[in-house]
Amino acid sequence: MTSASGPRGWTMAHEPLTRADFLKILAAGAGGILFLPGAEDALAAVTGADDSLDEAALAGDVEATSYPYMTVVKGTPIATNVRTAIAKLGGMRRFVSSGDDVIIKPNIGWARGAKYAATTNPTVVATLVRLALGAGASRVRVMDHPVSAAPATAYSASGIKSAVANAGGTMQVMSSTRYQNYYVGSLLGNHPLYRPMITCDVLINVPIAKVHGSTGLTLAGKNMMGASNDRGTMHTRGLSKSIAEINSKLRPNLTVIDAIRILVANGPSGGDVDDVRRKNTIIASKDWVAADAYATRLFNRTPAYVPYIAAARNMGLGRTDLSNLNIKKYSV
């Protein structure tokens, strides 16, 4: 049996962990959360431990006869919020099996800390790393293609690097040699995408919800632009359809939208805390299009405000009519 090193020396077999082992991982990771920027998030990450919730976040709600299409959870602590969203959606083992190679794609486009809501919250990412490892993943890599700084700088400034390391995951710089041209659609034709995101067993998309000058909002669909090293072509040929086309090839297995803090002005880079609103919300679904459609409500908008959402729906990538979907909302 192969094994991988977990946080602070734990060794994890490539099979689903017992509850006791999983709690050890949580405890080991929690010690490092204090390195995250912002005392508020540090406290939120390590409080509210709940053995039954930890198990449900892996195996799902044992009393459920079926699982919802989407979960929307509001409250704190942040890690409790994320675990609840995944538990009510069916648990991480619904998405990750023993031995799976998992990639988590947050938004680390900017060298900004969590308080500015320009990058995905580190605690959200770290919680998903722990859950994937607890479900038996052979490895969990976290990566993005920053636009404003060198990867090492952005990874560190965002707080995600330290959070992932303490959760037992691996930060990976996206090597220029690992892009490959894939046919994605009639507009882009063959377009370069990061090959490991195509070939991994499980791809988890973890965007932050914020405004964007070109697309109105940037949510899950646009977050996957970080899988390409040729964004210029996407902008010049038509951004909305281009976003839909690359997502038709990438097809994330799970989308978790970070709306703990949202950026309501001067996106996507932000830089002023006055432009940030605290929503304490996590949205989780297998359908990123539906998740994005729901997330527009946080900005008092509709899906029509974000043209790439309609483009994705028209390509059959997901649903935007939420009226008949089983969406469950929870407070923690």
N, C-alpha and C positions, 0 to 999 in steps of 0.2 A: 504493500500500500504506500502510495506517495504521500508526502505531507508538505505543509508550508508553514513558515514561521508566522506566528500571530503576534499581537501586541505584547511588548515587554516580555518576550521569551516564550509565550505560550506556543505550543505546537498543535496545529489543527489537522486532523485527518481529513481527507477529501470525502467526507460523508456528513450527513446532517448531525449536528451536535446535540447532546443532551441538554436539558434545561440548565443543569448545574454548570456544564462547560460554557454555555452561552452567557450565563451570569458572570462567570469569571472574565470572559472577554469584555463584557460591559464594564465591569469594575476596573479592568486594566486600562481600557480606553478612557474612562472617566477621569482618571488621574491626570491625563494629558490635556483634557479639555481646558484646563485653567490657562493654557498658553494661548487660547483664542483671544482675539481682541474684543474687549468689552466685557465688563464684569457681569452685566445683565445676562448675556448669552451664556457665560460660563456657569453661573448659578442655575440657569434654566436647564442646562445640559445634564447636570448631575443630580438634580432633585427629582422627586416624584417616582422613585423606583417602585415597580409593581411586578411581582413574579408572574402573575397570571397574564398581564399584558405582554411581558417579554415573550412568553410562550406563544400567545396568540399572534404576535407580530411575525413569528416564524410559521406557525401551523394554521393560522386563521381562527376564526371564532367557531369553537366546536359545536355551538348550539345552532349555527346557521345552516339552513337547508339549501340556500343558494346565496351567491354574493352579488353585491350591487355592481352596476356598470361604472360607477364613480363614487368616491368618497370625498367629502369636504369636511375637514376638521378644523375647528377654531379653538385656540386656547394656548396655555403654556403649562409646563415647560415645553420647550421646542421638541426635544427628543420624544417626549410623551405624545405630542401632537403627531409626529411622523409615525411612531410605532402604532398609534391608534388607526391612522389612515391605512396603513398596510395591513394591519390585523383585520379590519372590517372589510377590506378588499379581498381577503382570502389568505393572507399571510405570505411572507416572502417565498416560502416553498412552492407556492403556486407559480412562481416565475423562475426561481433558481433551483436547480437540481444538484445532487451530489456530483462534484467534479467539474461543474460548469466554469468556463472562463467568462468572467463578467467585466464589462466596461461601464463605468458611470461617467456621464458627460454633463458636468455642470456648466454654468456660464462663468468663465474666468477671463473674460475679454479685457478686463481693465485691472490695473494695479490699485484696487480699492478694498478697504475693509468692509465688513458686513454692515456697518452703520450707515453706509452711503447707498445701500440697495442697488448697487451696480453689478454685483457678483452674487452668486448663490451663497446662501448662508452656510458657513462651515459645519455647524451642528447638524443641519439637514443632511449634508453629504456624509458626514461621519456616521450618522445613525444608519443610513442606507448601506454603508460599507460593512458595518457590524452585522446587520441583518443578512446581507448576502453571504458573508463568511459563516454566520450561524446556520444558514440553510445548506451549507456544504460546498460553497464555491471553492474551486481550486486556487483561484487568485481573483483579486478585485483591483483593477486598474482605474485610476481617475485621471482625466486629461481634458485639455482644451487647446485651442489655437488662439492665444491672445492677440489683440490687434493694437494694443497701446504700449506694450513693453515686452521684454524678453520673457519667455515662459517661466524661468526660475524666479524672476522678479514678481510677476503677477501671481504665481502660485503662492509665494510667501506672503505678499502684501494682503492677499485676500483672506488669509488665515486658513485656507483649505489645506495647504501642504501639511501643517502641523497637525490639523484635525485628522486627516487621512492616515498619517503615520501612526498616530496614537490609537487609531481604530483598527490597525492591522492591514490597511490597504497600501497600494503603491501609486505614487504620482509618476506619470510618464510624460516626458516631453515628446510631442508628435514629430517623429523624424521625417525629414523631407524625402527620404528614400522609400517610405512605406505608403505613399499615395499611389493610387492606381486609377486609370480611367475606366469608368463604368457607363454604360448607356443608361440614362435616366429618363429621357423623354424627348419629345419632338423639339422643344425649345433649346435645351442645352446640348442635346445629343450625348456624346461621350464627355464625361466631366470627371475631374479628379476628386476622389474621396479617400479618406484614410482607411486603408485596407483592414486593419484590425477591428474597426467598428463594423465592418461588413461580415467578417469571419468569426467574430466572437460568438459564444453561445447565447449570451444575454446582454442586451444593450439597454441601459436605464438612462432616460433623459431627465435631467434635473435643472430646469431653467429657473431664473428668477423673473417675476412679473414686473415689467417696467415699460415706460413710454419709449417710443423710438421715432425719430424724425422721418424715416423712410417708410415704415410699415404701420405707423400708428402706435402699435404696441409690439413688444418683442416678448414672446412666450415660448412654448415648446417647439413649435415649427421652426421659428427663426433661430432658436438656439442650436439647431443642427447644422447651421452654416459653418459652425466651428469644425465640422468634419471635412471641410474643403479648404484647399490652399489657393483657390482661384475664385475669390468672391467678386473680383472686378467684373468678370464675365456675367455673373449673376445679376449684378446691378445694371449693366448696360443692356442686357437682353430682356429684362423684365423680372424684377425681384420677386414678386408674389408667386408667379408660376414657377420660377426657378426654385424657390423654397419648397413648393409642393413636389417638384420633380425629384429633388435630392432625397426628400423624405420617403418617396415611393421606393427608393432603393435601400435606405437605411432601416426603416421600419422598427423603431424602438419597441421592446417588449413591455416596458413599463414607463409611464411618465408620472413624475412627481413635481408639481409646480410649487416652488417656494414663494409664498406670499406672506412670509413672516413680516417682512418690510417690503413695501412696494415703492418704486420711484415714479412720481407723478408729474415731474417736469424735468427738463434738461437731460433727457435720456438720449443715448443709452449710457453715457459715461458718468453722469451725475457729478458728485463732488461737494454737494451742499446738503447738509442734513435737513434744512428747511424744505427740501423737495421730497422728503421721505415721509410716508405714512405707515404706521404700524397696524397691520391687519391680523397678525398671529394666525394665519390660515395656511393649510396645506391642502392641495387638490391632487388626487391620485386616480389614475385610470389606465387601462390598457390602450385606450383610444386617445391619442394625443390631440386629435382634432376636437373632440368633444371637451377635453380638458381645457384647451385654449378658448373654445367658445364660452365655457362657463367663466373662465378667468376674466373675460372682458367686463363682467358685472362688477368686478372690484374697482373698475375705473368709471363706473356708470356709463358703460358703452354696450354695444351689441356686437355680435360676430361680424356684422357688415362693416364695422369700423376697421377691420383688419383684413385687407383683401386676400392675403395668402391663405386665410382660413377657408374662404369660399373656394379658392383654387384647389385646395386639398380635398374639400368635399366633392367637388366636381370630378376629381380623379378617383373617387371612391376610397379615399384613405381614411375616412372617418365620418362622424355625424355632427351636424351643427344644430339640428332640431332637437332640443333637449327635453321637450315637453313629455315625450313618451319613454324617456330613459329612467332606469332605476337609479336615482341619485340619492345617496344617504348623507345626511348632515349630522355632525356630532359636535358636542362641546366638551372640552376636557379642562 
